[in-house]
Amino acid sequence: MNRVDHVRQQVMMLGERKPKITGDRIMIRCPVHKGGQETNPSCSVWIGGERGAGSFRCYSCQAKGKWEDFCSLTGARPFSKDAARSIVDPATLFDQSQIYDTRAPKEEKEDPHAKRYDRFERWPAHRDWRNIAGGCVRAVGGLICSDTWNKIDKMFLPVKVLGNEGGVYCNIKPVAKGQGLNYVNMPGGWAYGSLFPLDIVREMLDDSTKRGGKRIVHIGEGPRDGLNPLQYGVPSLINFGTAWNQNKSLIMARLEPDIVLSGFDPDRAGQRAAATFYNSFATRAKIIRLKMAYDEETDTKLEDPGDMPEPRLYEMIIDLAADLGNKNQIRWR
């Protein structure tokens, strides 16, 4: 991918800034003034040639700069040969994106968990992980982590993205607030381009299409937020946090959903994540924000996608139930 194509792709993914290609320029809402919310886009990004591609100038506030400056203002990715190659290619996404297997992750000096555990074994189908069916955990490639003394205290979800290994360690039992972390991601940039588990969700959506149903997918923040709806037959993806970016938009778009159920947590961080997701994907599919109980005064979530029982889950999406759940061939509860 050359510099011009890279700049064009990055700018056009900034859907909330209303990009529009006009000749050798892309006009967008200026990232400098009015908080990026001006009515008429007044900022021009140059795409007329390799030299200087990505330089910008606002005709309203007169702000200007190079592509690197634009990236720091908008979160777009700077150009480099490596960065250009790392952008997900929708045409080959499912040929090389995520592979689920039972191999232990490579031990890295900066990853204390990989050094601590000596055994990684496939999760047994008969053993539930908290409220998640053991068969569901096993189906997505979940592993049991054991240390030298054969003490089992972690579940590991291995993820491979474009050849880079990653994953998340999950406590067997929940940790009290302030006493530690329930989830720890492996180091590295693997989560930047990950939605999990893609293969299973794609199979569920294709099955729905064959039955004449809609392609409906749920997106949640953490492992249980994604796996809890999944075990009840709702195609559901784990976002590994609240960050959303153009790589993830491309991955989601490749699934060709008709409807996306936005299951980001109801707290303030989840609300910001839901807004970012909506702004970047609303033109590609209908987005329904799941309304969960929330104490605004204390910023405390009273409901969580990871703990929601099946009746409550389907109560929230009752109008879509005919396309989900009991009619879906793939479920674990």
FENNORCOR-V937727 format. One record per residue. N is the residue number from 1. PHI is phi in whole degrees, -180 to 180 (NA if undefined). Layout:
# FENNORCOR-V937727
<<N/PHI> <N/PHI>>
This chain:
# FENNORCOR-V937727
<<1/NA> <2/-82> <3/-64> <4/-62> <5/-63> <6/-62> <7/-62> <8/-59> <9/-62> <10/-64> <11/-70> <12/-69> <13/-79> <14/-86> <15/-58> <16/-68> <17/-99> <18/53> <19/-70> <20/-147> <21/-76> <22/-131> <23/64> <24/-98> <25/-137> <26/-118> <27/-92> <28/-140> <29/-66> <30/-63> <31/-80> <32/-96> <33/-110> <34/58> <35/61> <36/73> <37/-118> <38/-64> <39/-69> <40/-108> <41/-55> <42/-122> <43/-103> <44/-108> <45/-113> <46/-78> <47/-132> <48/-83> <49/-179> <50/-60> <51/-74> <52/84> <53/-58> <54/99> <55/-67> <56/-132> <57/-153> <58/-97> <59/-81> <60/-97> <61/-99> <62/70> <63/-66> <64/-154> <65/174> <66/-89> <67/-59> <68/-62> <69/-66> <70/-61> <71/-62> <72/-67> <73/-84> <74/-115> <75/88> <76/-65> <77/-92> <78/-60> <79/-86> <80/-160> <81/-61> <82/-69> <83/-64> <84/-64> <85/-71> <86/-81> <87/-65> <88/-65> <89/-96> <90/-56> <91/-68> <92/-120> <93/-54> <94/-81> <95/-83> <96/-142> <97/-80> <98/-129> <99/-125> <100/-102> <101/-145> <102/-108> <103/-77> <104/-69> <105/-67> <106/-63> <107/-78> <108/-121> <109/-58> <110/-86> <111/-112> <112/-63> <113/-67> <114/-65> <115/-80> <116/-78> <117/-95> <118/-97> <119/-129> <120/-126> <121/-122> <122/-62> <123/-65> <124/-73> <125/-64> <126/-82> <127/-106> <128/-74> <129/-106> <130/52> <131/-97> <132/-99> <133/-58> <134/-58> <135/-63> <136/-69> <137/-59> <138/-66> <139/-63> <140/-91> <141/95> <142/-60> <143/-122> <144/-91> <145/-103> <146/-122> <147/-94> <148/-57> <149/-91> <150/63> <151/-86> <152/-100> <153/-141> <154/-144> <155/-112> <156/-122> <157/-104> <158/-84> <159/-131> <160/-124> <161/-125> <162/50> <163/88> <164/-95> <165/-85> <166/-153> <167/156> <168/-135> <169/-90> <170/-125> <171/-64> <172/-67> <173/-115> <174/-66> <175/-99> <176/-62> <177/-57> <178/88> <179/-104> <180/145> <181/-107> <182/-80> <183/-134> <184/-133> <185/-77> <186/-62> <187/-69> <188/110> <189/-94> <190/-60> <191/-69> <192/-61> <193/-120> <194/-119> <195/-130> <196/-136> <197/-99> <198/-61> <199/-61> <200/-66> <201/-64> <202/-62> <203/-62> <204/-66> <205/-67> <206/-64> <207/-64> <208/-63> <209/-62> <210/-63> <211/-86> <212/84> <213/-93> <214/-79> <215/-91> <216/-115> <217/-134> <218/-102> <219/-125> <220/-128> <221/-74> <222/-106> <223/-55> <224/-73> <225/-62> <226/-89> <227/-77> <228/-64> <229/-63> <230/-60> <231/-67> <232/-97> <233/95> <234/-95> <235/-54> <236/-142> <237/-116> <238/-98> <239/-93> <240/58> <241/118> <242/-103> <243/-73> <244/-130> <245/-147> <246/-67> <247/-60> <248/-69> <249/-63> <250/-66> <251/-63> <252/-62> <253/-63> <254/-65> <255/-78> <256/53> <257/-74> <258/-84> <259/-137> <260/-116> <261/-89> <262/-84> <263/-105> <264/-62> <265/-54> <266/-78> <267/-73> <268/-63> <269/-63> <270/-67> <271/-65> <272/-65> <273/-64> <274/-63> <275/-67> <276/-62> <277/-62> <278/-60> <279/-63> <280/-92> <281/-129> <282/-64> <283/-82> <284/-102> <285/-159> <286/-73> <287/-114> <288/-115> <289/-83> <290/-71> <291/-92> <292/-116> <293/-61> <294/-156> <295/-94> <296/-66> <297/-64> <298/-104> <299/53> <300/-115> <301/-82> <302/-96> <303/-133> <304/-141> <305/-57> <306/-73> <307/-109> <308/-68> <309/-71> <310/-57> <311/-59> <312/-69> <313/-59> <314/-76> <315/-62> <316/-74> <317/-125> <318/-56> <319/-70> <320/-107> <321/-59> <322/-64> <323/-97> <324/-131> <325/59> <326/-60> <327/-84> <328/-78> <329/-74> <330/-112> <331/-162> <332/-126> <333/-126>>
